[in-house]
Amino acid sequence: MKKFLVLLMLSIALYPQYSTADENAKNLPWEVLSDSIRKQYFPDNRVALFDVDYVVSDSLIIIKGVTTSPKAKSTLLSALQQMNYEVKDSLQLLPDSLSLEGRTFAVVNLSVCNLRVAPDYSSEMATQALLGMPVKQLQQGEWCRIQTPDNYIAWVQSMAVCPMTKAEYDAWNHADKIVVTSHYGFTYRKPDISSQPVSDVVAGNRLKWEGTSGAFYKVSYPDGRKAYIAKSISMPEKKWKASVRQDATSILRTAYSLMGVPYLWGGMSSKGVDCSGFVRTVYFMHNLILPRDASQQAYVGQHIDITSDFSNLLPGDLIFFGRKATTEKKENVSHVAIYIGNKKFIHSSGYVHISSFDPKDPSYDMYNLNRMLFGVRILSSIGTTGINTTDTNPYYKE
C-alpha cells in the first residue's frame, strides 16, 4: 500500500488545484484520488462498491458514501491526510452490522426476485435471484442492497428477502432442503394439487424440507410459511446433488429444455433469460455457479482461440461475441452462447434458439459469426477461480 500511495501522490501532483465550483470537477485532486483507488481496488464495480462523494471547504474535506472495501477506505483516508486535508470520515463501510442490527445475511423469499441497479421500480433490472438463495445484506430499508453468490451487487424490494443473523443463516444453509427440478410449478397449502397454492416455483428454487406426505414433500419458506410440493417436480437436495451430472450431454439436454423461453434483460430463471442468464441458469441446474454477465464469464475457465473450422471446440463450451480487439482497445464481450457441435450453438437472443455458423444451414447466423471472439471451456475447469458449486461457494456454507 505504501508504494501505491507514493505513486498516487505523484499522479495527483500533476493536476492543478481546482475549486469545487470548477466545471472541470473530474480533475479535482480528490476525484483523481478516487479514480486511482477505483482502478487499484475495483476493476469490476458490479461485485464491489466505492460510491464516494466529497464536501470540501478550504482545508476541510468531508467524505460521504459507501464502500465494501476496508482497504480502499484506509488508502483513501491516508492519501487525503498526506495531502494536508482535515478529514471528516462519513464514508460508510458495508455491510453496516450496527444499522442492520446484526442481520447482515438474508435468504430470497420469492420464486424469482428482480434485482435492480437503483432502489426504484423504474430502475433497470440488473439480475435475478431465486427462492432459497443465500445472500449478503449490505443495506436495508424499503429496498435492500444485497450481494448474491456470484458476488453481484444490486437492489431488491425488501419483501423479496428474509433478513437473518449469522446463526439463522447458518441454520438455513445447514438444513435439509428440497430442490425444484421442473421449470415451473406450484406449492400448495395441503398435499393436494386442488388445494390453495402458496406460491409458484421455478427450477433451482430451494425450500427447507420438513417431512413427507404421500406424493408430496412438506416444506417451509425462509419466512416460515409452510407448504407442500409434489415429488414429481422436486427432489431432496442431497439426492439431487448425487444424481446431477456435469457433462456436456447433460448440460445440452438442459439447454434444449429451455428452447423458446423469451429473452429478458437481467433474466436468470425459467421465466425469462438474457444471454448470460441463460448460460448461468443452465449450469446452475447442474450445481455449477458461474459469474453473472457474459463479460465476466469470458474470463474464467480455459480460454480457446477458435479455429476456422471450429474443430477445437467441444459441446458444452461457451462462445463469446462482441467487438474485436484493436491495437488501442481490448475486445468488448457483449453476448455468449453454448456450443452444441457441428458448427451450431444455442443462445438467448429474442428467445432461446439454435443458430449455426454454417452458411448452408437454414439457421445460419452471419451476424454473430462476424463478431465471434473466442471460446471458454468450463467443464474441465470446475473448482478454478469463478467456477464453483453449492458445496464450495462460501454463500452456501455455514
C-alpha positions as CSV (number, residue, x, y, z in Angstrom):
1,M,0.0,0.0,0.0
2,K,2.9,2.4,0.8
3,K,4.2,2.2,-2.8
4,F,0.7,2.7,-4.1
5,L,0.3,5.9,-2.0
6,V,3.6,7.3,-3.3
7,L,2.6,6.7,-6.9
8,L,-0.9,8.1,-6.2
9,M,0.5,11.3,-4.7
10,L,2.8,11.8,-7.7
11,S,-0.1,11.5,-10.1
12,I,-2.3,13.9,-8.2
13,A,0.5,16.4,-8.0
14,L,0.4,16.7,-11.8
15,Y,-3.1,18.2,-11.6
16,P,-3.8,21.8,-10.7
17,Q,-5.9,22.6,-7.6
18,Y,-9.4,23.3,-8.8
19,S,-12.2,24.6,-6.5
20,T,-15.4,22.6,-6.1
21,A,-17.2,25.2,-8.2
22,D,-14.9,24.5,-11.2
23,E,-16.7,22.9,-14.2
24,N,-13.7,20.6,-14.7
25,A,-14.6,18.7,-11.5
26,K,-13.1,15.4,-12.7
27,N,-9.7,16.9,-12.4
28,L,-10.1,17.9,-8.7
29,P,-7.4,16.2,-6.7
30,W,-9.8,14.2,-4.6
31,E,-11.6,13.0,-7.7
32,V,-8.3,12.0,-9.2
33,L,-7.6,10.2,-6.0
34,S,-10.9,8.3,-6.2
35,D,-10.3,7.3,-9.8
36,S,-6.9,5.9,-8.9
37,I,-8.3,3.9,-6.0
38,R,-11.1,2.5,-8.2
39,K,-8.6,1.3,-10.7
40,Q,-6.5,-0.3,-7.9
41,Y,-9.2,-2.0,-5.9
42,F,-12.4,-2.1,-8.0
43,P,-11.7,-3.5,-11.5
44,D,-15.4,-4.7,-11.6
45,N,-17.9,-2.3,-10.0
46,R,-20.6,-5.0,-10.3
47,V,-19.1,-7.0,-7.4
48,A,-17.7,-4.3,-5.2
49,L,-18.8,-0.7,-4.1
50,F,-16.9,2.5,-4.0
51,D,-19.5,5.3,-4.2
52,V,-17.8,8.3,-2.7
53,D,-18.8,12.0,-2.6
54,Y,-16.9,14.9,-1.2
55,V,-17.8,18.2,0.5
56,V,-14.8,20.5,0.6
57,S,-14.4,23.8,2.4
58,D,-10.9,25.2,2.5
59,S,-8.7,22.5,4.1
60,L,-11.7,20.5,5.5
61,I,-12.9,17.6,3.4
62,I,-15.9,15.5,4.3
63,I,-16.1,12.1,2.8
64,K,-19.6,10.6,2.2
65,G,-20.9,7.5,0.5
66,V,-20.4,3.7,0.8
67,T,-17.8,1.1,0.1
68,T,-17.4,-2.6,0.6
69,S,-13.6,-2.5,0.8
70,P,-11.8,-1.6,4.2
71,K,-8.5,-1.4,2.3
72,A,-9.8,1.1,-0.2
73,K,-11.2,3.3,2.6
74,S,-7.9,3.1,4.5
75,T,-6.0,4.1,1.4
76,L,-8.3,7.0,0.7
77,L,-8.1,8.4,4.2
78,S,-4.3,8.1,4.3
79,A,-3.9,9.8,0.9
80,L,-6.1,12.7,1.9
81,Q,-4.3,13.2,5.1
82,Q,-1.0,13.3,3.3
83,M,-2.5,16.0,1.1
84,N,-2.8,18.1,4.3
85,Y,-6.6,18.0,4.4
86,E,-8.5,17.9,7.7
87,V,-10.7,14.8,7.0
88,K,-14.1,14.1,8.4
89,D,-14.9,10.5,7.7
90,S,-18.6,9.8,6.9
91,L,-17.8,7.0,4.4
92,Q,-19.9,4.0,5.4
93,L,-18.3,0.6,5.3
94,L,-20.7,-2.1,4.1
95,P,-22.3,-4.2,5.5
96,D,-23.1,-2.0,8.5
97,S,-23.8,-4.6,11.1
98,L,-25.0,-1.9,13.6
99,S,-27.7,-0.4,11.4
100,L,-28.7,-3.8,10.2
101,E,-29.0,-5.0,13.8
102,G,-26.7,-7.9,13.1
103,R,-28.8,-9.1,10.1
104,T,-26.1,-8.9,7.5
105,F,-27.4,-12.0,5.8
106,A,-30.6,-12.9,4.0
107,V,-32.3,-15.6,2.0
108,V,-34.5,-15.0,-1.0
109,N,-38.2,-15.5,-0.3
110,L,-39.8,-15.4,-3.8
111,S,-39.6,-17.9,-6.6
112,V,-37.8,-15.2,-8.6
113,C,-36.9,-11.7,-7.4
114,N,-35.8,-8.9,-9.6
115,L,-32.6,-7.1,-8.6
116,R,-32.2,-3.5,-9.8
117,V,-29.4,-1.1,-10.4
118,A,-31.0,1.5,-8.1
119,P,-33.7,1.3,-5.4
120,D,-36.6,2.1,-7.6
121,Y,-39.1,0.1,-9.6
122,S,-38.3,2.2,-12.7
123,S,-34.6,1.3,-12.5
124,E,-33.0,-1.1,-14.9
125,M,-33.1,-4.8,-13.9
126,A,-29.6,-6.0,-13.3
127,T,-30.1,-9.6,-12.5
128,Q,-32.4,-12.0,-10.6
129,A,-32.2,-14.3,-7.6
130,L,-34.0,-17.5,-6.8
131,L,-36.1,-18.7,-3.8
132,G,-33.9,-20.2,-1.1
133,M,-30.7,-18.5,-2.4
134,P,-28.4,-17.2,0.4
135,V,-27.2,-13.7,0.0
136,K,-25.4,-11.0,1.9
137,Q,-27.3,-7.9,3.0
138,L,-25.4,-4.7,2.7
139,Q,-28.1,-2.0,3.3
140,Q,-31.7,-2.3,4.5
141,G,-34.8,-0.2,4.1
142,E,-37.8,-0.2,1.9
143,W,-35.3,-1.6,-0.6
144,C,-32.3,-3.8,0.4
145,R,-28.9,-3.8,-1.2
146,I,-27.7,-7.4,-1.4
147,Q,-24.8,-9.4,-2.8
148,T,-25.6,-12.8,-4.5
149,P,-23.4,-15.9,-4.6
150,D,-21.8,-14.8,-7.8
151,N,-20.9,-11.6,-5.9
152,Y,-23.2,-9.4,-7.9
153,I,-24.5,-6.3,-6.0
154,A,-27.9,-4.8,-6.7
155,W,-31.1,-3.6,-5.0
156,V,-34.2,-5.6,-4.2
157,Q,-37.6,-4.8,-2.7
158,S,-37.4,-5.7,1.0
159,M,-40.3,-8.2,0.9
160,A,-38.4,-10.3,-1.5
161,V,-35.8,-11.4,1.0
162,C,-35.8,-12.6,4.6
163,P,-33.1,-10.9,6.7
164,M,-31.2,-13.2,9.0
165,T,-28.5,-13.2,11.7
166,K,-25.4,-15.3,11.1
167,A,-26.9,-18.0,13.3
168,E,-30.2,-18.1,11.4
169,Y,-28.3,-18.0,8.1
170,D,-26.1,-20.9,9.1
171,A,-29.2,-22.8,10.2
172,W,-30.8,-22.3,6.8
173,N,-27.7,-23.4,5.0
174,H,-27.3,-26.5,7.2
175,A,-31.0,-27.6,7.0
176,D,-32.0,-30.4,4.6
177,K,-33.7,-28.9,1.5
178,I,-35.9,-29.8,-1.4
179,V,-34.7,-28.6,-4.8
180,V,-37.2,-27.7,-7.6
181,T,-36.2,-29.6,-10.7
182,S,-39.1,-28.7,-13.0
183,H,-39.0,-25.4,-14.9
184,Y,-42.3,-24.3,-13.4
185,G,-44.8,-25.4,-10.8
186,F,-46.6,-24.5,-7.5
187,T,-46.6,-25.3,-3.9
188,Y,-49.8,-25.9,-2.0
189,R,-51.4,-25.5,1.5
190,K,-52.3,-29.1,1.6
191,P,-50.8,-32.2,-0.1
192,D,-53.3,-31.9,-2.9
193,I,-52.9,-30.0,-6.2
194,S,-56.5,-28.9,-6.0
195,S,-55.8,-27.0,-2.7
196,Q,-54.9,-23.3,-2.5
197,P,-51.4,-22.5,-4.0
198,V,-48.9,-20.9,-1.6
199,S,-46.6,-19.7,-4.4
200,D,-45.2,-20.6,-7.8
201,V,-41.7,-22.2,-8.0
202,V,-39.0,-22.5,-10.7
203,A,-36.1,-24.7,-11.4
204,G,-33.3,-24.2,-8.9
205,N,-35.6,-23.0,-6.0
206,R,-34.7,-24.4,-2.6
207,L,-37.1,-24.9,0.3
208,K,-36.5,-26.3,3.8
209,W,-37.6,-30.0,4.0
210,E,-40.0,-30.5,6.8
211,G,-41.3,-34.0,6.1
212,T,-43.1,-36.2,3.6
213,S,-46.8,-36.8,2.9
214,G,-47.7,-39.3,0.2
215,A,-46.7,-37.9,-3.2
216,F,-45.6,-34.6,-1.6
217,Y,-42.8,-33.1,0.4
218,K,-43.7,-30.8,3.2
219,V,-41.5,-27.7,3.0
220,S,-41.1,-24.3,4.6
221,Y,-40.0,-20.9,3.2
222,P,-37.3,-18.7,4.6
223,D,-40.0,-16.5,6.3
224,G,-41.6,-19.6,7.9
225,R,-44.5,-20.2,5.5
226,K,-45.4,-23.9,5.2
227,A,-46.4,-25.7,2.0
228,Y,-46.4,-29.0,0.1
229,I,-44.7,-29.6,-3.2
230,A,-45.2,-32.6,-5.5
231,K,-42.4,-35.1,-5.6
232,S,-42.8,-35.1,-9.4
233,I,-41.3,-31.6,-9.7
234,S,-38.7,-31.7,-6.9
235,M,-36.1,-33.7,-5.1
236,P,-34.2,-33.8,-1.8
237,E,-31.1,-31.7,-2.3
238,K,-28.6,-34.4,-1.3
239,K,-30.2,-36.9,-3.7
240,W,-30.2,-34.2,-6.4
241,K,-26.5,-33.5,-5.9
242,A,-25.7,-37.2,-6.0
243,S,-27.6,-37.6,-9.3
244,V,-26.9,-34.4,-11.2
245,R,-24.4,-34.9,-14.0
246,Q,-21.8,-32.3,-15.1
247,D,-21.1,-33.5,-18.6
248,A,-21.7,-31.9,-22.0
249,T,-24.6,-34.2,-22.9
250,S,-26.5,-33.4,-19.7
251,I,-25.7,-29.7,-19.9
252,L,-27.1,-29.6,-23.5
253,R,-30.2,-31.5,-22.6
254,T,-31.0,-28.9,-20.0
255,A,-30.2,-26.1,-22.5
256,Y,-32.6,-27.7,-25.0
257,S,-35.3,-27.8,-22.4
258,L,-35.4,-24.0,-22.3
259,M,-36.0,-23.7,-26.1
260,G,-38.4,-20.9,-26.8
261,V,-38.1,-19.2,-23.4
262,P,-38.3,-15.4,-24.1
263,Y,-35.3,-13.1,-23.8
264,L,-35.5,-10.9,-20.7
265,W,-32.8,-8.3,-19.9
266,G,-31.4,-9.3,-16.5
267,G,-33.4,-12.6,-16.6
268,M,-31.9,-15.6,-14.9
269,S,-34.7,-18.1,-14.4
270,S,-37.1,-20.4,-16.4
271,K,-39.5,-17.4,-16.7
272,G,-37.0,-15.5,-18.9
273,V,-33.3,-15.2,-19.6
274,D,-30.8,-12.9,-21.2
275,C,-27.8,-14.4,-22.9
276,S,-25.6,-14.8,-19.9
277,G,-28.6,-15.5,-17.6
278,F,-29.4,-18.5,-19.9
279,V,-25.9,-19.9,-19.6
280,R,-25.8,-19.3,-15.8
281,T,-29.2,-20.9,-15.4
282,V,-28.3,-24.0,-17.4
283,Y,-25.1,-24.6,-15.5
284,F,-26.8,-23.8,-12.1
285,M,-29.3,-26.6,-12.8
286,H,-26.2,-28.9,-12.7
287,N,-24.9,-27.4,-9.4
288,L,-22.4,-25.2,-11.2
289,I,-22.2,-21.5,-10.3
290,L,-20.7,-19.2,-12.9
291,P,-20.2,-15.4,-12.9
292,R,-23.3,-13.5,-13.9
293,D,-22.5,-11.5,-17.0
294,A,-21.0,-12.5,-20.4
295,S,-18.1,-10.1,-19.8
296,Q,-17.3,-11.9,-16.6
297,Q,-17.9,-15.5,-17.8
298,A,-15.5,-14.8,-20.7
299,Y,-12.5,-14.7,-18.3
300,V,-12.9,-17.9,-16.3
301,G,-12.2,-21.4,-17.3
302,Q,-9.9,-22.4,-20.2
303,H,-9.5,-19.8,-23.0
304,I,-9.9,-21.2,-26.6
305,D,-8.8,-19.4,-29.7
306,I,-11.4,-20.8,-32.1
307,T,-10.0,-22.3,-35.3
308,S,-11.6,-21.5,-38.7
309,D,-13.3,-25.0,-38.9
310,F,-14.3,-24.9,-35.2
311,S,-12.6,-28.3,-34.7
312,N,-11.1,-27.3,-31.3
313,L,-14.5,-26.5,-29.8
314,L,-16.3,-29.2,-27.8
315,P,-20.0,-29.4,-27.0
316,G,-20.7,-27.5,-23.8
317,D,-18.0,-24.9,-24.4
318,L,-19.0,-21.3,-24.3
319,I,-18.6,-18.9,-27.3
320,F,-18.3,-15.2,-26.8
321,F,-19.2,-12.4,-29.2
322,G,-18.8,-8.7,-29.4
323,R,-16.3,-6.0,-30.6
324,K,-13.0,-7.4,-31.6
325,A,-9.8,-6.1,-30.0
326,T,-7.8,-3.4,-31.7
327,T,-4.2,-2.1,-31.0
328,E,-5.8,0.6,-28.8
329,K,-8.6,-1.4,-27.1
330,K,-9.3,-4.8,-25.6
331,E,-12.2,-6.8,-27.0
332,N,-15.6,-5.9,-25.7
333,V,-17.7,-9.0,-24.8
334,S,-21.5,-8.5,-25.2
335,H,-23.0,-11.9,-26.0
336,V,-22.5,-15.6,-25.1
337,A,-23.8,-18.9,-26.4
338,I,-23.3,-22.6,-25.6
339,Y,-21.6,-24.6,-28.4
340,I,-23.6,-27.7,-29.5
341,G,-21.2,-29.2,-32.1
342,N,-21.3,-29.3,-35.9
343,K,-20.9,-25.5,-36.0
344,K,-24.1,-25.0,-34.1
345,F,-24.8,-23.1,-30.9
346,I,-27.7,-22.4,-28.6
347,H,-28.3,-18.9,-27.1
348,S,-30.9,-16.4,-25.9
349,S,-31.4,-13.7,-28.5
350,G,-35.1,-12.7,-28.8
351,Y,-35.8,-16.2,-27.3
352,V,-33.7,-19.3,-26.7
353,H,-33.0,-21.0,-30.0
354,I,-30.3,-22.7,-32.0
355,S,-28.1,-20.9,-34.6
356,S,-25.4,-22.1,-37.0
357,F,-22.0,-20.9,-38.3
358,D,-22.6,-22.9,-41.5
359,P,-23.8,-20.7,-44.4
360,K,-25.6,-23.8,-45.8
361,D,-27.7,-24.3,-42.6
362,P,-31.2,-22.7,-42.5
363,S,-30.3,-21.4,-39.1
364,Y,-27.1,-19.6,-40.3
365,D,-26.2,-16.6,-38.2
366,M,-23.9,-14.4,-40.2
367,Y,-24.2,-11.5,-37.7
368,N,-22.8,-13.5,-34.8
369,L,-20.2,-15.2,-36.9
370,N,-18.8,-11.9,-37.9
371,R,-18.5,-10.8,-34.3
372,M,-17.3,-14.0,-32.8
373,L,-14.3,-13.5,-30.4
374,F,-13.2,-16.7,-28.6
375,G,-14.4,-19.7,-26.6
376,V,-14.1,-20.9,-23.0
377,R,-14.1,-24.4,-21.7
378,I,-16.0,-24.7,-18.4
379,L,-16.4,-28.4,-17.7
380,S,-12.7,-29.1,-17.4
381,S,-12.2,-26.1,-15.1
382,I,-14.7,-26.8,-12.2
383,G,-13.1,-25.7,-9.0
384,T,-11.0,-23.0,-10.6
385,T,-11.5,-19.2,-9.9
386,G,-15.1,-18.2,-10.8
387,I,-16.4,-21.7,-11.3
388,N,-17.8,-23.4,-8.1
389,T,-20.7,-25.4,-6.7
390,T,-23.1,-25.0,-3.8
391,D,-20.7,-27.3,-1.9
392,T,-17.7,-24.9,-2.4
393,N,-19.3,-21.5,-2.8
394,P,-18.9,-19.6,0.5
395,Y,-22.5,-18.2,0.5
396,Y,-23.9,-21.7,0.7
397,K,-21.6,-22.9,3.5
398,E,-22.1,-22.3,7.3
